[in-house]
Amino acid sequence: MVLRPHSESPEEFDTFKLGNQTLTSHAREILELLGAGNPPSRVAEAVGRDKSTITYWIKKFQKLGYIKLQTRDIYKIFRLTYHGLKILTGSEEARRTVVLEDYPIKYALLEGEKVGRVSWEKLGRPQNWVKLGFKIGGIRVVKTSKNVIVHPGRLKGWDPYRLVYVAGRECGRAASWLQNHLSMVLGPGEPIKRPTFQVYDPVAEELTKYYSFKDDVGGADRSPPSRRGHWEMGPEVAKDYLMSFARLRQIQNRLAGIDKQIHGVNQSISRLAKQMESLVGELHVLTDFLKGCASQPVERPEFSNRDRFVI
């Protein structure tokens, strides 16, 4: 089952031009999600396309040299090549990714399903209320007596805010499917928690071997499903974390420019010092000459009476 957006047409989606390497927004999104390390099945759920479409684009991207198969385990994981990075970011430098944890959205259940049949699975009876669930194309839907909660699952990417948008779009498609196919009436959706991102790096890996912590800003632990040491943070901090490396490179480039300017100033000062030494030497010569002139007696001319002027 594929949750295809109603506002998008296959023709609009398949306007990728191989000749001049133009990417549509849809093809670019698929390339970005694949390059961030999402398995093809997860990419299909995120963009609302079937797996055969994603397979088609994987082959196209591999043929163009944009992506390369990194691991082949339970899922195939791809990574961007230098050419793929340049197409997406304009740079050949590798970029760090973040993982958006499950970001569920809750919809008020105004009226239950009237048509169609789905196999609701009983998920328990927490605090005396029934909890049922089923999956739509890999997206988990949970129904209670008052609400429908859509769980999009984890998603990897480079831009935290873009990931929040994609997750919300998935939930919106699931809610539309429930209303169109089951005639449910749902209220406006609202997140049931703030978005949380996992960032993996060697510091978190080493730190969480000894202890974990969590506060209002973020935390560090080895929570499932990865069990790897990671930081947990909101979108603002995650964005700052990802941008910090680019900012450090900018500072490094600026310092290199300042160093070049300082080197130029040093050379100018050295030339000026040599000119000053030359001037000082000339001043010494002039001073000696003036001293020599001052030490010689001055002969006064004698005037005759005829040379005197009478006023």
Secondary structure, DSSP 4 states (H G I P E B T S, - for coil): -----TT--HHHHT--BTTTTB--HHHHHHHHHHHTT--HHHHHHHHT--HHHHHHHHHHHHHHTSEEEEEESSSEEEEE-HHHHHHHHS--S----EEEPP--EEEEEEE---SS---PEEEE-GGG--EEEEEETTEEEEE-SSEEEEE---EEES-HHHHHHHHHHHHHHHHHHHHHHH--EEEEEEESS---EEE--HHHHHHTTT--EE-SSEEEE--TTT---EEEE-HHHHHHHHHHHHHHHHHHHHHHHHHHHHHHHHHHHHHHHHHHHHHHHHHHHHHHHHHHHHHSPPPPPP--GGG----
